Amino acid sequence: MLNFSCILGVSSRGVSSVFTATVAGVMVAAVLLLAPAGLSAAEFFRSIDDLPLAPGLTEVVEEGVEFDSPAGRIVTAVAAGDVRSDTVIAFYRKALPPLGWSKTPGGTYHREGEVLTLRLESGGKAVKLMIRVVPAQPNMAR
């Protein structure tokens, strides 16, 4: 076995720290490189922590609902802002597939036993987005 402490001129504890820091740096770089464009600085929903907020939207936390059921989590997240609804739709159409969500012919998204539904209400310049994540039913077509 190769002794890196001799090669690097540091103690074995130092080699471990260098290795850990290097691995952590590589992992952070990989996440940033693999993230969809524009998501690296995005804000995320509190209740759906891996789902980004579309630019121009702010989460309305008090309107959201979250609980666990025997079948899995049930979450409704709400966001609002002065942004065009087609811009919000385009954002999620681009952002969801790299995050593992597959679009179905019915317009919902599926990922690992969950179904995500987007619903938009617009009035003038303001738009309100409701995102619902529920457990997938066993007989749901994908």
C-alpha positions as CSV (number, residue, x, y, z in Angstrom):
1,M,0.0,0.0,0.0
2,L,1.3,3.4,-1.0
3,N,2.0,5.8,1.9
4,F,0.7,9.2,0.8
5,S,1.9,10.9,4.0
6,C,5.5,10.4,2.9
7,I,4.8,11.7,-0.6
8,L,2.9,14.7,0.6
9,G,5.1,15.4,3.6
10,V,2.1,15.5,6.0
11,S,0.8,13.2,8.7
12,S,-1.7,10.5,7.9
13,R,-4.4,12.6,9.6
14,G,-3.5,15.5,7.3
15,V,-3.8,13.2,4.3
16,S,-7.3,12.2,5.5
17,S,-8.2,15.9,5.8
18,V,-6.8,16.7,2.3
19,F,-8.7,13.7,0.8
20,T,-12.0,14.7,2.5
21,A,-11.7,18.3,1.4
22,T,-10.9,17.2,-2.2
23,V,-13.8,14.8,-2.3
24,A,-16.2,17.4,-0.9
25,G,-15.0,19.9,-3.5
26,V,-15.5,17.5,-6.3
27,M,-19.0,16.7,-5.1
28,V,-20.0,20.4,-4.9
29,A,-18.6,21.0,-8.4
30,A,-20.5,18.0,-9.8
31,V,-23.8,19.2,-8.3
32,L,-23.3,22.7,-9.8
33,L,-22.3,21.3,-13.2
34,L,-25.2,18.8,-13.3
35,A,-27.8,21.3,-12.1
36,P,-30.1,22.7,-14.8
37,A,-29.0,26.1,-16.1
38,G,-30.1,28.9,-13.8
39,L,-30.8,26.7,-10.8
40,S,-27.5,27.1,-9.0
41,A,-28.6,30.4,-7.5
42,A,-32.3,29.7,-7.4
43,E,-34.4,29.7,-4.3
44,F,-36.3,26.6,-3.4
45,F,-39.6,25.9,-1.8
46,R,-39.4,25.2,2.0
47,S,-41.8,22.3,1.9
48,I,-40.4,20.8,-1.3
49,D,-36.8,21.4,-0.7
50,D,-35.6,20.1,-4.1
51,L,-38.0,22.1,-6.1
52,P,-36.9,25.6,-7.3
53,L,-39.0,28.7,-7.2
54,A,-39.5,30.1,-10.7
55,P,-37.8,33.6,-11.1
56,G,-40.2,36.3,-10.0
57,L,-42.2,34.1,-7.6
58,T,-42.1,34.2,-3.8
59,E,-43.3,31.3,-1.7
60,V,-46.5,32.0,0.2
61,V,-45.6,29.7,3.1
62,E,-48.9,30.3,5.1
63,E,-50.9,28.9,2.2
64,G,-49.0,25.7,1.9
65,V,-49.9,22.4,3.5
66,E,-47.6,19.5,4.3
67,F,-48.2,16.1,6.0
68,D,-47.2,12.5,5.9
69,S,-49.7,9.8,5.1
70,P,-49.1,6.0,5.2
71,A,-48.7,6.1,1.4
72,G,-46.2,9.0,1.5
73,R,-45.9,12.8,1.8
74,I,-48.7,15.1,0.7
75,V,-47.6,18.7,0.0
76,T,-49.2,21.7,-1.4
77,A,-46.8,24.6,-2.0
78,V,-48.0,28.1,-3.1
79,A,-46.0,30.9,-4.7
80,A,-47.0,34.2,-6.2
81,G,-45.5,37.1,-8.1
82,D,-45.7,39.6,-10.9
83,V,-44.6,37.3,-13.7
84,R,-46.2,35.9,-16.9
85,S,-47.8,32.5,-16.5
86,D,-46.2,31.2,-19.7
87,T,-42.8,32.1,-18.3
88,V,-43.6,30.1,-15.1
89,I,-44.8,27.1,-17.2
90,A,-41.6,27.3,-19.4
91,F,-39.4,27.4,-16.3
92,Y,-40.9,24.2,-14.8
93,R,-41.1,22.4,-18.1
94,K,-37.3,22.9,-18.4
95,A,-36.4,22.5,-14.6
96,L,-38.4,19.4,-13.6
97,P,-37.0,16.7,-16.0
98,P,-33.3,17.2,-14.8
99,L,-34.6,16.8,-11.2
100,G,-36.0,13.4,-12.1
101,W,-39.7,14.4,-12.8
102,S,-41.1,12.8,-16.0
103,K,-44.1,14.5,-17.7
104,T,-47.1,12.4,-18.4
105,P,-49.6,12.9,-21.3
106,G,-52.1,14.2,-18.7
107,G,-49.8,17.1,-17.8
108,T,-48.7,15.8,-14.4
109,Y,-45.1,14.8,-13.5
110,H,-44.1,11.5,-11.9
111,R,-40.9,10.7,-9.8
112,E,-40.2,7.8,-7.5
113,G,-43.7,7.0,-6.5
114,E,-44.9,10.6,-6.4
115,V,-47.1,12.8,-8.6
116,L,-46.5,16.5,-9.0
117,T,-49.3,18.8,-10.4
118,L,-48.8,22.4,-11.3
119,R,-51.8,24.8,-11.3
120,L,-51.7,28.5,-12.2
121,E,-54.2,31.2,-11.5
122,S,-53.5,34.6,-13.1
123,G,-55.1,38.0,-12.8
124,G,-53.5,40.9,-14.6
125,K,-49.8,40.8,-14.1
126,A,-50.0,38.7,-10.9
127,V,-49.8,34.9,-11.0
128,K,-50.3,32.4,-8.3
129,L,-48.8,28.9,-8.6
130,M,-50.0,25.9,-6.6
131,I,-47.8,22.8,-6.7
132,R,-49.1,19.6,-5.2
133,V,-47.1,16.5,-4.6
134,V,-49.0,13.3,-3.6
135,P,-48.2,9.6,-3.6
136,A,-48.7,7.9,-6.9
137,Q,-51.6,5.4,-7.1
138,P,-50.4,1.9,-7.9
139,N,-52.5,1.7,-11.1
140,M,-51.5,5.2,-12.5
141,A,-50.2,5.2,-16.1
142,R,-46.7,6.6,-16.5
